[in-house]
Structure formats: structure tokens, C-alpha cells
Amino acid sequence: MSRDLTPAEIKTYEKQIELKILPSKFAADAVIFIVPKESTKESISMDEISKGMQSESKEFIFDGANSSNLNFVAQKLKKQPKDLKFSVIPGNKNIIEELGKYPDKIGVIGLNTFSRPYDKESEQLRNMVKILPVESKGKLYTADYENLRNMTYPFTRVLYFLTNEGNFNIANGFIRYSCTQLGQMIVQKEGLQPYNIFRREVQMR
């Protein structure tokens, strides 16, 4: 899962599964705001996002009318997706590739679209756009590993597992493996921020 369950969903889960909800957090991703590389825009504020999502100019481009990115932004703005105004280009990759045709628009994509550190296609996509830091309460936050781990970037999205089995079996074994050092290294290789690995700092004397 990449979003919080609603109270009604939690109630249904606990009723059907007969278990208390216990999310197993294993990675962090983010929803990011991008502009063409040559754009003069350097950052965006929470107020701009909120007002822009209610403007008839539909300056924000999402990958679908019912996408996880849209639902996540709506949840952060405490709005329903149906009450927001936006443009659509299907697919995060397509938004990046076509954003240059719409210099006054702002793309909204998942960071994981191009965050894989060793992937050539990811590198090419990253070089096509500029990621805007988000201003919140007078401070700018970039979608870097540190801000995702601390959840200070306003649109940080924590990924977690839910299981419908209470005993230790394949599902729970996989969850436990994903949260180990080796599993978290795989998470990082795939371009996500590991949730259960803390940075190690060594002082040499």
C-alpha cells in the first residue's frame, strides 16, 4: 500500500481479517512536482499547489483521473479527487517526455519513475526535467533520501505491507525479509528510500 487506509477501510479490514491492522513499513517514495529543464521556476509552495488544484487553468498534469498520485495529493490537501481540477497525460513517463510541449504546466509524478540509481533510462528521464522543492511553513524541502526518511518532505509516501494471515508463513516471511539489511538494499537499488536502514557515520581519527 502507498496510502493510508480510511477509517471505514480499517474497520472493514479488521472485521473481515479478524486482526488489528499492523502496517509493515519498508520503503518511502514521494510525489514530486516537475517542470521542463529550461523553466525559470525554482520551487513551489503548498499554497500554490492548493490554489492551482482548484483553478480552471488546470496547470497540474497527472497520469490519470483516478491515479494513486492524484489520490495521494488530494488526501494531503484534505480534498476529494473529484473536487480538484487538473490535466491528464496517461503514464508518468509520458508526462516527463511531453512536458516540454506545455511550458506553463507542472507535472505530478511518482519519484520512483526515475529514481533507480543505476538505470540508464531513469538517468535520461531525470535529465529532461527539473524537480521543484516544495515550500511548507516558510521552509523548502527537496525529495531527497534524508527528507523522505524523516518525512519532512510534504508529499512523502511511505510504502507498507498488509497481510491477511496472522501466523508466520510465506507472506510474513517475505515481509520480514524485506525489512532486513539485504531486503532494504534491494529497496534502495530499486530507487526507493529504505525505511529500516539508518545512515551510518564513521569518524576517522
N, C-alpha and C positions, 0 to 999 in steps of 0.2 A: 504494500500500500504506500501511496505517496501523499495522502491527505488524511486529516483527522476524520474519524467517523462522527456522524451527527449523534446526538443523544438517542434519537429513535433507532438508528442503526446499531448502536451499542446495546440497547435494550433487546433488540431482535437477536443479535449475536448471542448474548448471554442466555436468552431464553431457549434458542434452538441448540446451542452447543453445550449448555449447562456448565459453562466455565466462565470465570471472570475474565474480562478482556485483559490481555497481557502482551502489549506490543513488544516485539523484539527488534530494537533499533540496530541497524547495521551499516547505514550509509547516509550521507547527506548530499543532496543535489540542490539546484536553485532554479528559479525562473528569472531570466535576465532580459534586459531591455537593450536592443541593439539598433544602431544606425549605420548608414553607409560609411566606409572608411574616411571619405573626404568631408563628411559632415562637420560643421563647426560646433555642434552641440557636444558638450563635455560631461554633462551629468543630468539627472532628472530627479525631481522631488516627489515625495509621496503625495503632496497636494496636486502637482501636475498630473500624476497618474490618475488620481481620483477624479479630478475635473475632466481630464481627457477622455476617460471611460464613460463620461456622460455627455460628451459633445457630439453634435451631429457631423462634425468633420471626420469622425471615425479614424483618428490618426494612428491608433494602435492596430497592428496586424497580428492575429492569432492563427494557429494552424487548424482551427475548426470551431464550429459553433457550440460544440459540447466537449471540447478537449480538456485534458487534465490541467493544462496550463491556464486556460480561461477559468475553470472552476476554482483553481488554487488562488488566482488573483482576486476573483470575486469573493472568496472566503476571507482573504486578508482585508479587503475593503468593506467587509460586512455587507455585501450586496448579493443579490441573486443574479446569475449569468444573464437571464432574460431581461434584466433591467439595465444592462450595460450596452454601450454602443461601440462597435469595432468593425474592422475589416477582416477578411479571411483569405489566406493563401494556404491550401492544403499541404501539410508537411513542414516540419521545422527546417529541413534542408532547403526546400523550395523558397521559404521566406528569406533565408540568407542569400540565395542565388538571385532572387528577383528584387530584393530590397533597393538596389541601385536605381530601379525604374521609378521608385516613389521616394524622392529625396526628402519629402516633408513627413514621411511616415516613420513609425517606430515599430520594429519587430519585437515580438514577445515569444521567446523560445525557452526550451529547457537547456541548462548549461551542459548537460551530458551529450547534447547534439554534437559538440565539437571539443569536448574536454579530454578525450583519450590522448595521453601524452605522447604515445609512440606511433600514432596513426597518421599517415600522410594526408589522407582525405580530411581528417579533423584539422590538421595544420592549415590546409588550403582554405577551408571554410572560415577558420579563425581570422585569417589574413584578409578576408573580404569585408569584415565589419568591425565596428568599434563597440565595445561593451560599456554601457553607461553606469557609472557608480550611482547609487540611489541615496538621496539626501533624506534623512529622517531625524527630526528634532535637532536640526542645526548641524548634523554631522554626516559626512559622506562615508558610505560603506561600499566596498567592492566585493564581488562574489569570489573571493579567494578562499583557500582552504581554511585559514585561520578564522575568518568571519563566518564560514559555514559551520565549522566545529563549535564555535561559541554561539552560533545562531544570532549574531548581531546584524548580519545582512538581512534586511527586512523580508526578503522573499526566499529565505532558506526553506528547503523542503526535505524533511527527514524521511527516509525510506525505512519501512519496517515490515516484519513478517507477522502474520496472524495464522494460527493453526486451529483446526477443529478437533484436535486429538490431545487428550490430557496426559497420555503415557509417553515414555521415551521410545520413539520409533524413528522411522526414516525421516519424517518431516522435522521432528525436533532435533534429530542428529544433524540434519543439513543446516538448521538454524544455528546450532551450537558451532558447527564448523565455520560458518560464515562470519562468526564473531571472534574467531581465533586469530592469532597473528597471521597465519598463512591465508585464511579467508579474507582478512582485511587487506592484505597485499594484493589479492586478486581484485577486490573492490577498487583499490587505488589505481591499478593498471587499467581498469575499465573507465577511468576518468571521473570516478565519484570520490567524495571525501570519506575516508574510513571513519566510522563513528566510534570505534572502540580502540583506536590506537592514538596515543598521545605522543607528541613530538618529544624526542629525546635530545637533550642538550648536554654536551660533554665539555668541560673546561679543561684545557690542556695547560699544564704548568711546567 
